[in-house]
Amino acid sequence: MDRSLVVALVVGVLQGVFEWLPISSEGNVALALSLLGRSPADAVAFALFLHLGTALSATVYYRAELREVLALLPAWRPGSAFEGDQATVTFLAVGTLVSGVVGIAAYSTLLTVVSELAGGLFVVLVGVLLVLTGLFQRRSSAVSLGGREDPDLLDALLVGVAQGVAILPGVSRSGTTAGALLLRGHDGPDAFRFSFLLSIPAAVGGGLLAYLDAGLGDLSPTAAIVALGAAAAVGFLTIDALMRVVERVSFWAVCVGLGALAVLGGLLVV
């Protein structure tokens, strides 16, 4: 098999697994691509592009919840925006808008930074962001009291900002958004459900932004399809099991450990 197809298949599988774990799928996939010889800018763009595959997985997995949200749209009114069932609709709309604005600004900054970094420094940057993400997850899980059900405007604003910033490789989208909701008093299962529902438009937007801005580089259309197909298929097959794993494993420690290894490895090759 052509080497590019093998690489596409491997990184697609990695994306399909890592997306559901709070360890930054983008950061770890970008690290893998960087180790395989891609430039930091190309690695980040391709890692973002792969989110289109897992966005499809999340759409299929959460299809019942998405149908419920769409069914609520005709009854939405500004005066009851954060009351009852309408709260979820408003939360997703406001969070998506905020994450889009913040994400575009963060993406522009990201491209400027990674274009100036050599491979080793890029690995160090991703490692530092992984460590910070893990420490944030540790803090949020330690202080969460739970008990809240419906999200409010502040939830939507905070999670939208967190998700926009998570376009940076090494910042876990699910870790930061679910962590923000935990700090706001939401239970773990609700925090991850809101997080992944909100991730669908953000993942599509980030993937399309990376593709329109950077294209596929030297990646063939066939390899791109293989990568997206692997990400979508593996993502759908693993989401349920990995979500149960997340409830039992302290992934903040995994995130910190991966980040520390990345920092050490990056410093060795600087």
Steps between C-alpha positions, in 0.01 A plus 500: 500500500618853423673660802277808488192278524647317800573832673149624418346183641706515820431866576131449417483218755682715757253783445207260534625385841653818642202725421296350784778518757587829675862488384482729192451294186631788291815535708583129501421450130707807416787358706475170312501678164793715608697188594419362154667799339221749437562867578324642808262705283405201282467273804258739672295558184464125432416428866221758483379363166456155655238642737255485208507121535427491872239775460312250284542236772363733767208601276396138450555408866302798632239495223211458746610800708555708186149414375361615835689830474374561145144419609522773766605774257147604386394563860810703594431848637752756633304546821540134597840442341654339809189338644433125487571322173573829323813543713685229305408658165621845611813356660601324178426808285685750719788262572546429128501871413751588771727205422498595132613857569765395754610202289566706187711746701687214670558328165657812352731531801578128484613517137728794575660318792549155347642645179786640709567182697742223416383143555643466851356828626160410356505173694593692817211742444250217461642331808466813714138546389427133580638543850294815558189323369558209739544731797177681410316169481639404841378825648152480347441138604617576855261791565190394303192463719246407232127549534426751224299388198422781254785712361479878515651790305823505700544128435461559128749789498764319707473175306499685168826674591652174627407319181637780282834494683509122462592544133855525638673160479546360849189665643239228538161616373300250704727548801463878510131524408387219730733637768342843474153346540616296800629819663159653437333221694383259229526123546763307306265323255314824421828690462631253241164482319484880464868501404465250218176648365677835479804337342318401181466846337840602639672192354339556160596867507859431608547226242362711216703804612822297492415350161403832339806675642771235457349238270631145521863583434669204331223265616310336216117506492503121544714524814274776634192281450675207670591719799151648533334160456722343766436786741123479447476120522734456798345802671152355477609153610694624802304799633272305732776289656742790535238723662463231768877488539511876553272460803745259665849622407676814622586635156642818645802290606522342154490846344774631729712190437471527122577869519808446713631237258438735207685784672795273579508356149473842340783642710723210401471585130504883525 
